[in-house]
Amino acid sequence: MNLFSAENIGLHYPGRPDSVFRDLSLTLCRGENLRLTGPSGAGKTSLMRLIAGLEQPTSGRITIQPHRVGMAFAEPRLLPRLSAMENLLFIAPNAHSEARKMLTALDMDMLQNATADSLSKGQAQRIALVRALLIRPELLLLDEALGGLDMPTWQSARDLVLTQRARDDFTLIEISHDPARLLAPGARAIFLT
C-alpha cells in the first residue's frame, strides 16, 4: 500500500531565485526504507516536510494516506521547562510504562525528571527519538536526529529504532551525512541536487 505518492512536484520558496526542486516523482510504500541525500540546501528537509504533510508543493500533485508521523531532527525541539518524561507524556499521555522502557534501553532512565533545558544535546536527541517512537508511527522521519551521538550511544539508539520497527513495521526515512551511521544501510537512496 502506498503511504505517499508525488507526481511531478515542484517547490519554490518566495525570495529564493531557484526552485528547491521541480518535476520530482516519488512513491513510498508501507515498511520501506528511504535515505535522502545531497548537499546542504538541496531540499532534503523540505521533501521530508512534504512527505509528512507539513508543507504543500507549488506544483504537481501529492497523495498522502492518513498516517501517524514520528519526527526527530538534529535540533531536538523539546519543551524546555518540562522534564524529559513530561516531554514524552505530552504527546503520549498513556504511555508512561512504554516511555520508561525506552528510556532504560537508552540508559536515560535516571534523567526522566531532569528538565529538557538541563540536558546535553545528545541526551535531548535521545528524548526526541523516544518521543517520535512513542506514538507508534506508521512513518518515522529522522533528519540528522542522531548525528551528535558517540558510537556506543548511537548503537543503542539504532537498536531501539530497529526493535520498534520490527514491532510496528513503519516506513523509515532518514537524512544522514555519515553513511556508516545509517539505521537502514540497504535503504533506497534519493539524491537531491
Buried (B, 14 or more C-beta within 10 A) or exposed (E): EEBBBBBEBBBBEEEEEEBBBBEBEBEBEBBBBBBBBBEEEBBBBBBBBBBBBEBEBBEBEBEBEEBEBBBBBBEBBBEEEBBBBBBBBEEBEEBEEBBBBBBEBBEBBEBBEBBBEEBEEBBBBBBBBBBBBBBBBBBBBBBBBBBBBEEEBBEBBBEBBEEBBEEBEBBBBBBBEEEEBBBBEEBEEBEBE
